[in-house]
């Protein structure tokens, strides 16, 4: 893969960053912001500059750690994964292209003050020239940027210094006439004036001594531009009569006409044209690097990462970006789309702050020469204020940002996901934290213990199966010296009254109690027997468990029939309403199981499931094997984290664990004596589907464990487990 030449020094870095900011932000937006906030627009520029600081610090840190072409895309993709990386890359590419087109169209009205020219043809011609300049090379681009910025700043400095003596304090009266709402709305609008401050990070791969020049370039240009914006807007408001420049297409030229005369107007026109051309030039330079970087990572077609042998620039990427720019100028209402893209830029700035946290808290190698101060408070402040600013952009801007996000997600699903197997450091950091939380829950469940188990018998099942259920229940309560209550539930029709005759014991009932109580000596724990008659067995089971303080209900599991799927499964009702854990048994016998399998679906094993498996294995002097799907598509990082989780899990139990067992393509390894698995969370899956699809047929008794409601993880955590595991 060819590399980009590092030939942009600090002057070029400062010029690119300053030139990317000083454009529409000072020559177009003040007139629009004045209509919203009045004189408070001065404070709006200052506040917006301060709110950009967290993103500037975060991007400076990540740019020194990863000085690669792509900037925002690189940091978010590495930190938060290919999905958000695709969203950031596509969205930022479009937003920079939109801003470049707006700068060119916005600059032409200033030119029309001197010459009678058609707007769009001139804008298209300027765009074509800038595209050719970018195709020639970054060094030529940087030199042109330096020249443009020097001339532009000289003209703006003359305007500010020459106009300052004409400032009238009366023009600042009623400074907050539009209130805090107007100030915040104006801040949201002019925030985009600073969006270019971090553009230099997108060409970080071409910057000399990036660990020094990138932070100096980003932070230095932000401080300089903030002071310049505030000074010029303060002068503009102070020298013009209130309301005279609000909504003007050429507000700075109108202000210069008041104090500097015709010569001053010409100077401002020159500065405006240069500034807006500079913004467009920086936009083409930086935005073209996003498809370039995405292509190198497999998120875009390979042709976009090609570097010209002659010029050393990504010709295809620049050409595509230029074509988009020309189409926008020719056919699209640029101002509206620029506002939409700016709203997305604010969201990207919020993601940048989150990405820094992901890198610092993750396990990836991350050692930036420059580190943001006040971590993580600075990043939290930037993320929260970014979201708040988005609310000030209006529903149309938010809808446009949503369209860009949805389009990026569709591109990811159709093109990226089949080709890229990679994840961000944030995903692994979250996965490790979720795993630690699950292990804590296992330890807590072990301490709680299982003291009383209700073996519910809603029908005759035969003596051997009765004994198997009692023996299993005895092993579950054995660690806590608990007891087993075996209850035979009899259901009579609703038409038959529950009279004393219905409660008279039959000879079969007496035989049942005698048989069950005799098992106490065999299993070595206290065993009691009882019978309950009711009109509704499922309610009776739940009521008995609640009235006797039962810790777990153990019953045989029956496959769902079609009627049960459509009208509701009684067992599912018991699971959702029981005041305790529910253990459903596919009963194939129970004979001192030594090889106990703990099966999972790839997410952390639930605490009650681990407790049951551990109790059975310990009672029979056996061991536990872990079964889980063997997903060959997972990353090496994912597999390492899962291995660490299973190692930590084995340390929490007193029985040996053979970790690493799996079933590829539904096949099992050695046949176990008992399989314990977690039941599906009804909040995540429909009752129309079986809940054993992820476990192959083990050929032995299977225990499916459903934890009671207060022991189930919150729905948000379960969804998170599904996503990161």
NUBA-632375 format. One record per residue: z negated, y, x of N, C-alpha, C in turn. Coordinates in pm, whole numbers, plus 50000, padded with zeros to 5 digits. Atoms other than C-alpha are relative to their C-alpha. Last residue first. Example, Ala and Ser with C-alpha at 12.3 -4.5 7.8 and 13.67 -1.06 7.14 Angstrom:
<sites>
500064988149918492864989451367499275010949923/500004988150089492204955051230500005012050090/
</sites>
This chain:
<sites>
500125013749954476824892047889501264992049966/500145000449854477434929647873499884985850054/499014992149927478874931947520499904997750151/498665005650020477044903847345501025007150087/499955012849930473764915147500501384993749987/499894997049857474434950647385500084987250082/498614995849977475094938547031500225002950147/499175011950013471794919747041501475003450022/500115008049877470054950647180500854987449991/499344993049890471364972646901499964992150129/498575002250012470374946846639500765006850114/499324990350088466784947546760501514997750001/499664987249935465644915346930500645009549900/498574998749971464204889246694500255013250071/499725004749864460484883646729501485000350033/500554990449903459514905246430500174995450143/499354986950000461914885846205499485009350107/500394991850115460744851046294500495014250021/501274992849988462744832546557499685008049875/499814986650057465444807546455498675007450010/501194991650016465494776546675500405013749948/499514986350007468154749446644498835009049962/500944991050065466874715446759500575014250007/499854985949967469504689346837499015008249919/500664990950093468904651846846500125014450051/501445001950007471424634247070499435009549895/500305014150023475174629247111498524997049995/500745005949888475604663747276499704985149981/500825010650058478434675747052499254992750110/499305012750024479684707047230499044989749943/500695011149936477804739947175500794987149975/499994998149856479714772547108499304988850075/498675001049941480804762946756499965001250151/500125008849884477284755346638501314999150077/500654993149890476754783846390499864991050123/501045008249940479244772546129499435007250120/499605007349881481134800845967498834991550049/498815008050029480934814345612500414991450118/500425013550039477374825745681501184991049967/499965002950144478884855245860499554985749974/498995009550044477864864446213499894997449852/498794999449918476094893346383501114990949948/499514986349998473224902146149501325001150074/499224997550122472734865246067500545014249995/500594988350065471694860046431500855003349878/499254987550005472904825446519499215010949929/499174998250119470384798646593500675013550000/500404988850085469174793346948500955000949881/499094988549999469554759647114499495010649905/500644988850069467484729547208500905012150015/499384987049976469204696847301499305010649914/500254990350105467294664247337500685013150037/500825006850100467834632447538499715009249881/501434997050001470744646847737499274991249899/500544999250138474194632147813498495002450004/500775012050035475344640848169499415001449861/500305008049882478054667748183499194987849956/501384999849953479664682147874499874992350130/500475012749947483244691547786498595001150053/500665008350099484004721047557499514986750051/499075004650104486614737447779499344990149903/498684993950002484184740048071500864993649892/498965008350059480634729847981501325007450003/499144992850094477964743548208500974990249937/499225009150083475114732848432500815008149900/498615000949958474124759348684500824990149921/499114989250042470384756248660501424997350046/498755002249927468434723948681501005010349951/498774995750067465014735148571501184997450092/498804998149918461774717848669501205004049915/499235012449987458824723548436501245002650085/500755009349915456134750448461500734986850019/500395012650065458354778148330499324990750100/500984997150106458634814948436499484987349933/501304997049941460254806548771498945002949894/500635012549955463174789248599498615002450056/500475007350117463984821448414499284987350042/501254993650045464154841048741499434992749879/501025002949898466734816448873498665005849960/500435013850023468664818748546498974995650104/500775000850125468784856648570499474985849979/501324994149973469864855948936499114999149877/500735009549915472694831948851498605005150031/500445010950087473744854848565499244989450080/501104995150083473844884848800499464989049911/501174998449913475964866049053498785004449919/500535013249969478384854248784498755000950087/500615005650121478854889548653499364986650030/501234992550023479474903549002499254994649879/500975005649907482024876249066498655006849985/499934995049863483854887748755498964993150088/501034990449962484204867248439500155004050146/499464986549995487554851248346498955010450042/499334997749872486464816048438500545014150014/498884990750021483994815848151500635003350135/499494996949866481814784948188501255008549983/498545000249983479944784547858500395004050141/499444987350043476234777047889501504999750023/498595000650037474084746547938500445013749951/499444988550071470814748648126501474997649975/498694995849949469094716248217500505011649915/499074992550085465374711748160501305002550075/499414987949941463104685648315500975006249901/498564999249975460814657748201500435012850067/499805000949856457154648248211501465000950039/499425013049967457204641547837500294998450149/500755010650067454884669447720500484986150042/501315001449936456334693547980499224988349939/499815005649866459904688147864498674997550069/499565013950012458914692947499500164993650137/501105008150051456874724447568500394985349993/501015001849896459564739947791498874991149954/499445009049897462314734047536498974997250109/499895013550056460194749047257500514990350105/501355005450020459184779547464500054985749948/500525003749868462734785947586498634993549986/499215011649956464014785547229499504994950134/500495012150069461184808247112500754987450043/501345004649960462074833247392499504987849924/501044993850082465834835247318498644994450038/500625009950087468114825447606498865006549924/501325005149959469954855547745499454990049898/500974989150003473644857647641498634994550042/499684990749892476174831447754499105012050003/498624995550020476174811547430500445009750109/499824986150040473084791747513501465003549987/498614995650013471924755847545500055014549953/500144986950063468544744347679501405006149998/498984989949973468974707247752499685012749921/499884990250107465984684247769501015010650042/498914990749964466194653147988500255009349881/500284994749866462824636047953501075010150044/498874994149929462844629047579499595006050135/500464995049869459974606347474501145006150082/500705010549925461824589147186499715004950142/500784992749900463054612146911499134989950074/501105007449939465754600946671499335007950110/499445012849958469174613446563498944991450069/500915010849961467784642546364500734987050029/498985010350025469844674446357499424987050055/499775011549913466654695146350501164991749947/499175009350077466114730146216500484988950092/499335009649914463214749146376500754990049913/499465011550073462104780446190500784991350098/498785005949945459834806646349500434988249912/500205006649871457314823846123501344995350054/500884991449920456964845545815499774994750140/501195006749949460024828145663499155009750083/501214995650069462374850945470498734993650054/500114985450009465604850645675498685004649940/499974993949867465344814545791499745015049992/501285002849936464304802645444499935006750137/501004991750068467314819745287498634998250063/499814986549949469614804145549499005009649935/500624999649868468164770345458500125014050059/501464999150013468974776745092499295000750135/500645011949949472634784145188498485001449985/501224997649924474364810244975499314987050037/501074995050087476944809144699498705002450074/499564989250089480134805944905498855006249923/499364989149925478944786345205500295011849910/501044992749929476524765544996500575011750078/500754992250098479314755844757498925008350069/499224988450040481534745645049499235008749902/498885003450087478854722745190500705012849956/499744992150120476754732945486501184994449921/498754992249992475684706045728500285007149869/498885006550065472014696045676501265008450017/498884991250029469174705045911501124992049935/498675005249965465914686145908501075009849955/499375007850107462764706645898501344994850048/499075009749942460264723546129500554991449887/499575009950100458514755546017501024990950066/498605004449999456724774746292500214989849889/499254993549891453544795046341501474996050003/499185008949918451934786446003500765008050108/499904994349865449254810045872500784991350097/500775007849903448404787645576500115005350144/501385001850041449444810845292499144992750101/500694987150000452594823045464498514998249966/500134995349861453814788245552499215013050007/500985008649932453074775645200499775004950143/501344996650050454884805245043498924991850069/500374987049943457974800145263498585003949956/500175001649855458174763145180499515013050062/501245007249976457574769344809499734998350149/501114990750016460274795844795498674993250030/499924990449889462794771444943498895010549990/500525005249874461644743444712499995010650110/499074994949897462104762044386499444996350137/498664998750058460574747844065501035004050106/499594986550039457514735444249501344999649930/499025000950108455464704844351500345014249955/499884987750080453704704544688501104997949897/498844999850088452444673744877499965012849917/500224993450128450124672145179501284998849918/498915002250096449664654645512499655006649868/500435000350139447584664245816501234998149911/498915000650097448144657046187499414999149860/500455000450139445804666146473501195000649906/500394986850050447364657846810499554998449856/501064993749923447754626147020499665014249960/499464988149932451144614546896498945008050074/498825003049918450084578846813500485012150079/500405007349880446544587046698501184997350092/500814991149916447804613846460499584993050129/499244995749882450564590946331499195008850093/500125010449897448084574046099500765003850128/501264997949929447834606745907499774989550107/499924988149915451524604145824498715001950080/499065002249890451414568445694500035011850097/500595009849909448284573645485500884998050123/501104993649929449684605445335499364990550100/499494989749908453014588945251498855006250080/499435007149884451374557945102500515010050104/501145005049923449284580144877500484992850125/500644988649935452384599044767498834995550087/499164995949888454294566944704499395011850074/500275009349890451394554144492500855003550123/499485013450024451764585144281499624991150117/499395007549890449594615744306500474986249954/500675012849978449014636043989500734992150108/500714999949871450374671544033499274986950028/499044999349889453084669743767499314999150135/499355013049985450524657343512500964999950118/500835008549915448464688743574500644986350021/501295003650060451294709343433499214991450097/500865004349890454194727343603498604997749943/501134991549963456474728643298499204994050116/501235007850001459854711143295498835008750044/500385002650138462784733543198498674992449990/500664988250057462964747943550499514997449858/499134990450070463764713443682499195011649941/499735004850135461334697143929500815010649927/499484989750089461294701444306500304993849864/499295005950113459104679844526500415011249905/499764990550109458064691944870500844993249893/498855004550076456554666745113500125009049876/500044997850143454294684645358501294994949936/498785006050054453474674845716499915000849847/500185002250143450934697845880501334995249944/498765001550074450844695346259499644997249854/499935010750097447934707946468501335000449926/499824996450139447424728546780500034988149908/500945008450075445974720547120500075003249850/501034991250056447984750147260498964992349920/500544990949897450234730347498498865008849949/500905006149902450464702247234499485009950105/501334994050009451934723646953499064995150110/499914985350003455614717147036498625006449999/499724995149864455004681147145500075015250004/501195001949917453334673846811500225005050142/500944989350031456244689346618498744998950085/499464987649945458664666046798499035011549974/500155000749855456484635846724500525012750068/501424998049969456194646046357499794999850152/500344985950023459964650446325498545002850036/499344991849898460694616846491499635014849983/500745001149874458074599146275500615008850109/501284993050015459674611945957499235000050131/499684985749986463084601046087498765008549977/499674997149860461774566046146500295014950020/501184999549915460024564545807500325003950144/500245012349927463014573745594498885001550101/499125001249882464414607245483499794987150077/500305012249927463074612845130500984998350116/499435012150060463574648945027499584988050084/499564997450139462234684445082500614987849933/499175011350043460224673545389500425002349855/499634999450141458784704045567500974988749967/498845008950012457004698145898500324999149852/499795006350129454714728445922501274991550007/498615002350039453704736746278500024992949866/499845008250120450364752146374501474999249963/501235007250032449254765446713500134990949878/499685005550132452464777746877498854990749961/500215014050032451684800147176500434996349860/500355000850142451374837947203499714985749956/501414996450017451254836647585499574998849853/500815010949944454534817747605498525002749982/499985011050097456154842947369499174988250049/500864996450114455054871847593499934988649899/501385000649955456534855147903499035003149886/500335014149981459814848947722498544998450042/500245005650133459894885147601499654985250009/501314994950045459494897047959499654994449864/501015007949928462404874448060498595004549964/500055013250062464564890347788498964991150068/500694998750129463694925347910499874986349932/501434998249971464654915648266499185001249871/500545012849956467984901948143498515000950031/500125008350120468684933947949499414986450036/501154994950074467954953748267499774991949872/501225003949929470294931748471498755004849926/500185014450014473064935048214498724995450068/500525002550135472614972848197499734985249981/501364994550003473014975548576499354997649864/500885009349931476004951948564498565005050001/500095012450077477724972548298499054990250065/500924997750112476905005148476499824987349919/501365002749955478494992148798499005002249888/500674989249932481824990548622498584996450038/500984993050082483754959248537499305010550084/500884991749918486884942048663499015006849906/501315006150017489304915948539499035007250093/501094995449913492534935448495498714992849963/499644999649858495864922048365498825002650093/499435012749954495304910848004500224999350151/500935011350009492854939747953500614986750042/500965001349890495124966848084499214987149993/499455001149864498284965247875498964996350105/498665005849993497604959947503500464997550143/499965013250063493824964547482501354993350020/500865009349925493724992947736500124985849943/499295003049875496685010447573499214990050084/498895008950035494935007347236500814996350123/500585013250026491755022047387501104989949963/500355005949870493725051047532499444986049982/498775003649932495325058647195499744993350134/499465011950068491935057347025501284995450068/500855011449969490445081547280500574987249940/499765003549861493375105747255499184987750039/498675006049993493155105246876500324995650143/500115013650051489405111346894501344992850007/500605008049894489955141647117499874985549957/499005001949896492345155246854499464991750116/499055010050049489795149346578501074997250105/500655013049992487135167746778500934988949953/500085003849859489455197246831499364986250015/498645003349955490325198446461499994995450145/499575013650038486665195746355501394996350052/499375000950131485475226346550500554986249971/498554999149987484835232146919500734998949866/499574986350021481145240546877501525001550000/500214996650141480085204246826500455014249969/498935006150080481675196047160499865003749853/498844991149997479315220847323501164994449917/500274988550085476335200247208501195009649997/499885004550139477825168547358499775011749905/498595002750026478355186147690500234995749857/499364987250033474835200447673501504998249977/500454995350131473425165247651500705013049962/499475008750106475485150947938499645005349861/498554998350013474835180548170500594991649889/499744986850057471085180748107501505002049978/500355000750142470885143348168500275013149928/498955007550068472795147348495499714998749849/498794991950001470495175048620501114993049922/500154989550102467415155548516501255008649990/498875000650094468555124548708499975011149894/499585012250070468585137248985498784993449938/500645001150132467275171949067500524988249919/501454997550013469685176449360499544998049856/500354989650095473115159449373498485002149996/500705004950118473685139049685499565011649913/500604989250078476275145949957499374994249875/500594990449906477045119550221499325011749930/499254987449981477525094549937499335009050103/500754991949903476055059549987500765013050027/499794986050037477045036249705499135008550090/500204992249878477434999049758500385014549971/498824998249914477224985249407499635007950125/500165007749876473904973549264501205001350093/499335012949988473594998848983499794993750136/500875010550052471015026248932500624986150012/501295000149932472685051849157499114988449956/499865003549858476205043349050498644999050068/499575014049989475405042848678500094995650145/501175008250028473445075548700500354985250015/500874998949884476445091948864498764991349982/499485008749896478695078448587499145000550126/500515013550026476525094748320500454990550110/501445000149972477175129048470499404986249979/500164999049855480915122348481498514999650038/499895013449943480815110548120499825000250151/501235007150035479545144948011500014985950058/501054994649915482385161548204498674993149970/499855006449870484815138048027498935005150096/500535013550012483485150047692500094992650132/501474998850007484065186147793499374986349991/500474997449865487605177047899498485001650004/500115012749930488205161247558499485002050142/501125007150060487395194347393499814986550067/501214994449941489735211247638498764993449943/500195006249869492555187947535498735005150067/500365014050022492155198647174499724993150133/501385000150049492095235347272499524985749976/500874997149886495215230247483498535000049958/500185012549926496885213347183499115002250121/500835009350077496295243946965499734987250079/501364994850009497575268247228499094990349926/500855002549884500625247347319498555004249981/500824987950003502395245146986498864998950101/501335001250057504675216547101499295013549997/500085004450139508455214847149498635000949934/498834998350086509705231147467499724997549852/499564986150004506525237047663501095002049896/501044992150067505095202947575500435014649986/499955003150143508345185147661498995008449924/498824993650055508495202847999500124997549849/500214985550000504925193248085501185007249934/500944997150109505485156847985499795015049987/499255002050124508565155748211499125002849879/499134988650022506575170948495500794998949871/500854988850040503855144648461500845012349971/500475002650136506485117048469499145011549949/498854998550090508155132348774499594997749855/499754985750016504825136648953501145002449902/501134994450074503925100048892500205015049974/499885004350139507355088149001498915006049914/498874993850068507315109349318500064996149852/499735009650108503865099949443501085005449906/500644996650128504105121649758500334989449896/501405004449999504785113050124499255003549873/500924988950025507955134450126498524996050005/499554987249945510545111450282498955010949987/499925000849855509035076950235500315013550061/498704997549938508075086049878499924998950152/500064987949918504855070149750501335001550073/499104999249887504995044649462499935013550071/500764998949875501865042349248500915000750123/500644986949992503665050148920499205001950129/499064989949950506035020748968499345013750017/500004998749854503134996148935500905011250053/498935007449933502725002148557500055002750151/498724994150036499295016148455501094992450076/500174994550134495735002548457501275006849950/499485009150101496454979448752499875005049859/501065008850049494174997548996500464990749889/500505007849888497015013149197498914990249957/499025010349967498635023648870499514991250115/500115010650100495505041848757500974988750029/501205007949974495455061349084499854988649900/499875006049868499055073349049498814990850028/499215012350015498675078948673500204992850133/500695009350090495795102548761500844987649972/500745010249924497365118549068499284990149909/499085010649959500015136748859499294989050078/499765009350110497225156148688500924988650040/501145008950027496025171449016500304989849891/500475006849880499245186449153498934989849967/499015010249967500755194648814499524991750119/500025010250105497595212548707500984988850029/501145008849975497265230849038499944988849897/499725007049876500795244848991498884990150033/499035010450029500125253748627500304991550123/500665010050085496985272448721500954988449970/500925007549915498785290149006499304989149921/499155009249925501605300148771499154991350091/499615010350093498915314648544500974990050062/501155008350038497275333248826500434988549911/500365008749888500555345848976498874990549961/498915009649982501765358748638499664990250112/500015009550111498395374548565501074989450018/501125009249984498135390648909499994989349891/499715008549885501625405648884498894989650019/498945009250042500875418448533500344990350112/500625010350083497605432748660501044989949952/500795008649912499405451448940499354988649921/499075008349923502025464448698499244990450091/499475010050091499305476648461500954990650075/501025010250023497505493848746500504989049909/500085007849876500665512348847498994988749984/498855009149991501235523148487499944991350124/498664995050025497795538148443501054989550021/499195000249878494615525748609501435005049980/500624994049881491915533448351500925001450120/500984989750034493195527047995499525007450125/499294988050043496375508348095499045011449970/499584992649880494225483448287500735012849962/501174993249943492505472947962500405008350122/500394989350092495805465347789498825007950055/499024989349983496945445748095499685011749907/500324993549873493725425548083500985011450027/501194991650005494115417947711499725007450130/500094995149862497765405847719498775009050014/499395010049912498195384147409499905003850146/498804995949926495725406147217500534988450085/498815006450053493325389646969501285003750073/500275012950063490465413547046501284994549937/499285010749927491835441047271499764986349939/498614996449971491055471247048500774988950071/499025005950088487935456546884501445002650036/500325012750066485405479347049501114995549904/500704997750126487125506847249499764986749930/499144999750120488085495247595499165002449877/499034989149991486415503647928500915000949877/500574986749983483165484047890501005011349998/500704995950122484605452147742499555014650011/499034999650110487145448448024499355004849870/499204987849985484555457748287500985001449883/500904988750025482135431048161500755013350010/500184999050145485005406148140499075011649965/498774995050061485965413648501499865001449849/499734986249962482425410748634501225005649928/500984991450065481525379248439500295014750031/499794999750145484725361548540499075010149933/498784992450025484385371348908500275001149850/500284985749976480765360048928501235008449966/500954995650104481645326648767499705014950014/499264997650123484715322948990499095004749888/499134988349986482765327249312500675003549867/500834987949990479995303349212500855012550005/500674998050128482465276849093499155012750003/499034994250094484705280949400499365002549864/499684986249960481765275649632500965006749904/501134991450033480475245449443500285014550038/500345000250143483805227249437498925010149966/498894995050081485155237149781499635000849852/499854985649977481865233449964501095005949911/501124992750063481235199549801500115015150018/500005001650145484795187749886498825006949934/499124990650068485055202650235499984998749847/500384985849986482045186250391500835008949910/501444998950022482165149350294499515014350013/500374998650141485955152550255498505001749976/501474999849996486635159650625499445001249858/500595002049869490335167150557498485001049990/500844989349947491375164050194499454996150136/499164991849912494345142150088499215011350066/499425008849898492325113749933500855007750100/500985002049893490255139949750500554991450113/499185001149879493315150349546499104997650121/498895008950030491615143549211500974998750117/500415013849978488405158349350501144990349973/499785003449860490165192049379499604985650028/498655005749981490365193449003500234995450143/500075013249937486595197748984501384993850021/500854999749881486585235248922499964986650072/499295002749875489635233048696499134999250122/499645014249992487545229348379500684996650133/500555005849877485925263248441500434985550020/499604991649888487975283248189499544994250133/498805005749940487555254047951500515008550115/500395010749909484025265847886501214994350073/499704995949862485555297547738499564989550101/498604996449980485805282047389500305002950147/499175011950011482475263847388501465002850026/500245007949879480765295047518500824987249998/499214994049893482405315447242499824992350131/498595002850030481005291646980500915005650109/499735013949967477605293047147501454996249973/500085001849855477545331147146500354985650039/498804994349940478785333246787500024998150150/498855008350037476095309346670501295005050061/499945011349907473445328046869501194991049969/501085009749993474155359546672500214988950102/499555012450061477415377646595499004988650015/499704997750142475925412246655500424987149929/500115013150067474375400446980500295001249851/499565010549908475535429947196500004986349931/499965011950088475265454846912500484987750077/500924999350113476085482347161500204987949908/500835012150000477945471947476498994999949885/499185011550039480795496947419499214986849997/499995001250145478235525047421500804987949953/501115008450044477665518747790499994998149849/500814992450095481125532447868498904990849946/500775007850098482795518048179499135009149915/499684995950136485275541948345499244992449892/500544986650031483705539348692500265004449856/501454999550020484295501348684499465013949970/500344997650140488055504048632498505001749978/499434987450048489145508348995499595003449858/500584988649928486745482049127500525013249946/501434999050026487585455948861499415012450066/500244996950142491355462148864498515002149973/499644985850020491485463849244499745004049856/501054991849938489615430849266500275014849983/501145000150091492005415049017498855008350056/499674991950118494995425649227498835000849903/499924985949957493445412849551500285009049880/501364994849987492405380549380500015014650044/500604998950132495965373449265498615006350008/499384988750069497515380649605499335002449865/500324987849925495075357449785500565012349928/501384996150028495305330549515499635012950072/500134995350138499105328749525498605005449974/499324987150013499235326549904499845005949861/500764989949925496605299149919500635013749983/501184996750077498345279249643499175010850070/499584991250109501685280649821498785004449919/499664987049943500025266750134500435009849892/501214993049960498365238649938500295013850057/500724995950120501585228549766498775007950035/499294988550053503505228650094499325005249873/500234989049907500845205950240500705012549950/501294993550024500815184149930499785011750093/501175004849925504505175649952498765008249975/499764998449856508115181549841498794995650081/499305011749949507605167149492500185000650151/500955011149990504965193249418500674987450054/500924997049891507405221449497499014988450020/499315002449873510055205349277499095002550118/499865014549987507625203648982500694996650132/501285005449956506685239949040500054984850015/500224996249860510315251149022498724993650053/499115007749915510925231448701499815003050147/500515013649992507825246248537500884991550091/501145000049908508975281548621499434986050017/499504997949865512335274548457498884999950102/499405012549955510725259648146500535001250142/501085009449974508475290148108500544986650051/500664995749876511475313348145498894990250037/499155002949884513445293447886499375004050132/499985014149964510425293947650500954996750115/501255006049952509715331347649500194985650050/500455010150098513135347847626498824992050058/499555013649970513325378447855499534990449890/499675005550131513105415947805500624986350020/498615004050019511425425348130500194994149860/499094993649905508295444348227501464997149970/500354985849998505845437047941500925007850093/499194993150099507725404147897499635014749987/498714997049940506165392148222500895007849904/500234989549901502705395048068501325004050066/500204987250069503925375547764499715011650095/498744993350031505265348748010499805012949920/499664990049899501855339848150501255007949967/500884988550008500565322947837500335010850101/499644992650120503585299747820499145012649986/498654994649983503035289548181500425008149878/500014989549899499275286248148501385006350016/500554988050060499555267047822500025011650099/498994994550090501875241747986499515013049936/498924994649918499425236748270501105006249915/500464987249945496555233448025501085006350088/500054990150107498385206547830499625013850053/498614996650030499225187348148500075010649890/499534991549891495585189248252501475003949979/500654987050014494515176247910500445009650110/499404992050106497095148247918499395014049993/498604997449964496005135248257500675008649894/500004988949905492365139548161501425003350045/500394987450063492835118447851500045011850093/498954995650091494795090748019499675013749940/498774997449928492405087648312501115005449911/500134988049917489195091948116501305003450070/500174988450088490165067047844499955012950082/498714997550063491465042448102499945012149909/499134994549897488285045648305501385003149946/500274985649996486275041047986500815006750110/499764994450132487955007247940499785015150000/498604996550024488224998948312500265006349863/499085010750034484465000048378501405004749963/500205004350138481605024848371501054990149952/501374999750049480985034648733499824993349866/500875007849913484205024348901498584999249944/499545013949999486335035948608499094991350087/500395006150127484295067748558500434985349996/501465000550012484485077348923499574993249871/500605009149903488125068248978498514998449975/499695013950036489345084648657499294990350093/500795003950116487545117148734500254985549962/501134991950043489105120149079499214994049885/500335003950136492385100949091498795007049944/499214993050101493185101049461499614994849862/498735006450033490355087149668500735008349896/498944989949987487385102849844501384993949981/498715006450025484895077849704501115010350008/500195014549988481355086249823501324992649988/500295003049859482215122749894499774985150022/498794997749922483965125549556499764997350148/499145011750008481005109349383501275001650082/500665011949943478565135649505500944988150000/500054998249855480895164949441499394987750066/498675003249949481615151349093500065001950151/499755014350013477935150349009501354996150060/500855007149903477275185149146500284984949996/499524996549866480255200148959499194992650106/498785007749975479315181148641500565002950139/500305014349986475755194748659501244991550029/500645003649873476995230448738499674985150009/499085008149921479415233148443499334994650126/499935013350059476655244948209500964990750074/501225007449969475935274148439500064985749946/500025003149858479535286048424498784992050041/499055011049979479545283448045500044995950147/500615012450048476395304548028500924988150022/501075003749908477915331748246499374986749959/499395004449874481155332548047498944995650101/499375013050025479225333647718500654994650127/501025010349981477025361747852500584986149980/500414999249858480075384047888498994989150031/499075008449926481375372047549499685000350149/500735011549945478215387847409500934990250071/500384997649859480305419647370499264988350063/500134985949966481875405147049499615001850146/501354996149958481105368546988499845014750030/501065009250043484055353146801498615005750025/499985001050146486795379746811498854991549948/500524987450055485825387647169499984999749848/501465001050004486355350747256499375012749944/500385009150107490035352847160498484999049986/499634993850127490655383947370499614991249882/500944989450038488685369347661500335006549866/501155003550082490775336947645499055011649967/499685003050139494155349847768498744998749914/498884991950048494035366048115500344997649852/500264985749989490595354648230501115008349938/501394996650019490365317948135499725014850005/500204996650140494145315048097498575004249973/498725000050067494375316548472499785004449858/499634986350035491585317448723501425000149945/500874993750098490325281848708500505013649955/500005008150121493005260648877499165006549891/498734998050070493595288249132500084992249871/500024986650059489935287749226501285002549919/501054999450100489945249849275499975013749930/499655008750111493305247849452498985001449888/498894993950072492515278149668500414991749879/500494988550076489105265149765501125006149916/500905005350103490605231549867499475011349912/499165005750106493485248450048499154994549887/499314989250071491065270350244500874994849885/500884992950092488855239550314500695011749931/501254994949945491685218850464499205007749898/500494988450074494345197750287498645004150057/499574987749936496225174950531499595012449921/501094990450013494925139850467500395012950074/500394993349877498155119850421498905010349973/499674985850001498345097350115499445006750125/501094990750023498255060050184500515014449999/499934987849921500975034150144498865009349962/500004988150086500005000050000500005012450089/
</sites>
